[in-house]
Amino acid sequence: MNTKYAILIASLLAAPNVQASGGSESFAATNTKWKVECSACHIAYPPKLLPASSWKAMMGGLDKHFGTDASLDAASTTEILAFLQKNASSRKPEPSGKPQLRITETRWFQSEHDEVPVRLWKDPRVKSPSNCAACHTQAESGNFNEHNIQLPR
């Protein structure tokens, strides 16, 4: 295993929201309403992928969620936001100080995917870096273990 992946795995294992069993790192935090509402359009991205300030900004702008109206009732919004903030990343915010809304634009994501060739992001089976499930075969369950990566060929 190269050093980059060893560091990633060590940092995931040290995080309070990560469950490791049998070498399978996964984001264990879950909430039924979050899973149902968010995965209606895309995978329910693990809260650990963004800091609390980003989740707050995202949940406050659901009426224009990346070009789509993803508005929820107030009770659902409150429940999901509380879950996201409780289980958010503890990494330092981006240098700009503005809440980062795209996981794919975070320094962490970019450093983890710096070896991915640009042509792969443009592959019609992948479409964009936000399509985790195109390569991470168990992304739907929050498992991003490097052993479960299968690049489209």
C-alpha positions in Angstrom: 0.0 0.0 0.0 1.4 3.4 -0.9 2.0 6.1 1.7 -0.9 8.2 0.5 -3.4 5.5 1.1 -1.9 4.5 4.4 -2.3 8.1 5.6 -5.9 8.2 4.3 -6.8 5.0 6.1 -5.1 6.1 9.3 -7.0 9.4 9.3 -10.3 7.7 8.6 -9.7 5.1 11.4 -8.9 7.9 13.8 -12.1 9.8 12.9 -15.0 9.3 15.3 -17.6 8.7 12.6 -15.8 5.9 10.8 -16.3 2.3 11.4 -13.6 -0.2 10.5 -14.2 -3.9 10.4 -12.2 -6.4 8.6 -10.3 -3.8 6.7 -13.4 -2.1 5.3 -13.5 1.6 6.1 -16.9 3.0 5.9 -18.8 6.1 7.2 -21.0 4.6 9.8 -23.1 7.7 10.7 -26.7 7.3 9.4 -30.1 8.9 9.5 -33.1 7.5 7.8 -34.5 10.8 6.6 -31.1 11.9 5.3 -30.7 8.6 3.4 -34.1 8.7 1.9 -34.2 12.4 0.9 -30.7 12.8 -0.3 -30.4 9.5 -2.1 -33.6 10.2 -4.1 -31.4 12.1 -6.5 -27.8 11.1 -5.8 -25.9 9.1 -3.2 -26.4 10.4 0.3 -22.9 11.8 0.6 -21.4 11.0 4.0 -21.5 14.0 6.4 -17.8 13.5 7.1 -16.9 14.8 3.6 -17.7 18.4 4.4 -17.5 20.6 7.5 -20.6 21.7 9.5 -20.5 25.2 7.9 -20.8 23.7 4.5 -23.7 21.5 5.4 -25.5 24.5 7.0 -25.0 26.6 3.8 -26.2 23.7 1.6 -29.3 23.0 3.6 -30.1 26.7 3.7 -30.1 26.8 -0.1 -32.0 23.7 -1.1 -34.4 25.7 -3.3 -31.4 26.2 -5.6 -29.5 23.0 -5.0 -27.0 22.8 -7.9 -29.7 24.0 -10.3 -32.6 22.0 -8.8 -35.2 22.8 -6.3 -34.6 20.2 -3.6 -36.7 22.0 -0.9 -37.9 20.0 2.1 -40.4 20.7 4.8 -39.0 22.5 7.8 -39.0 19.5 10.1 -37.0 17.4 7.6 -34.6 20.2 7.0 -34.0 20.6 10.7 -33.5 16.9 11.3 -31.1 16.4 8.4 -29.1 19.5 9.1 -28.7 18.5 12.8 -27.5 15.0 11.6 -25.1 16.5 9.0 -23.6 19.0 11.5 -23.2 16.4 14.3 -21.3 14.1 11.9 -19.5 16.7 9.8 -15.8 16.7 9.1 -13.5 18.3 11.6 -10.9 19.2 9.0 -10.0 22.9 8.8 -12.3 24.9 6.5 -11.1 25.9 3.0 -8.7 28.9 3.0 -11.3 31.2 1.4 -13.4 31.0 4.6 -16.5 30.5 2.5 -18.5 27.3 3.0 -17.4 24.8 0.4 -20.5 23.3 -1.2 -18.9 20.9 -3.7 -17.1 17.9 -2.1 -15.2 17.6 -5.4 -13.6 21.1 -5.0 -12.2 20.4 -1.5 -8.5 20.1 -1.0 -9.0 16.7 0.5 -11.0 15.3 -2.5 -8.5 16.8 -5.0 -5.5 15.3 -3.2 -7.2 11.9 -2.9 -8.1 11.9 -6.6 -5.0 13.6 -8.0 -3.9 10.4 -9.8 -7.2 10.0 -11.6 -6.7 10.9 -15.3 -8.9 13.7 -16.7 -10.2 11.4 -19.4 -11.8 9.3 -16.7 -13.9 12.2 -15.4 -15.1 12.7 -19.0 -16.0 9.1 -19.6 -19.7 8.8 -20.2 -19.9 6.1 -17.5 -18.5 8.5 -15.0 -19.7 11.9 -16.2 -18.2 13.9 -13.4 -16.2 13.6 -10.2 -19.4 13.8 -8.1 -20.5 10.4 -9.4 -18.7 8.4 -6.7 -20.5 5.2 -7.5 -19.0 5.1 -11.0 -15.7 3.8 -9.4 -16.4 3.2 -5.7 -18.5 0.1 -6.0 -19.9 0.4 -2.4 -20.4 4.2 -2.3 -24.1 3.8 -1.8 -23.4 2.2 1.6 -20.8 4.8 2.5 -17.9 2.4 1.9 -15.0 4.1 0.0 -12.4 1.5 0.7 -9.7 1.5 -1.9 -10.2 -2.3 -2.4 -13.7 -1.6 -3.7 -12.6 0.7 -6.5 -13.3 -0.5 -10.0 -12.4 2.0 -12.7 -14.5 1.8 -15.9 -12.5 0.2 -18.7 
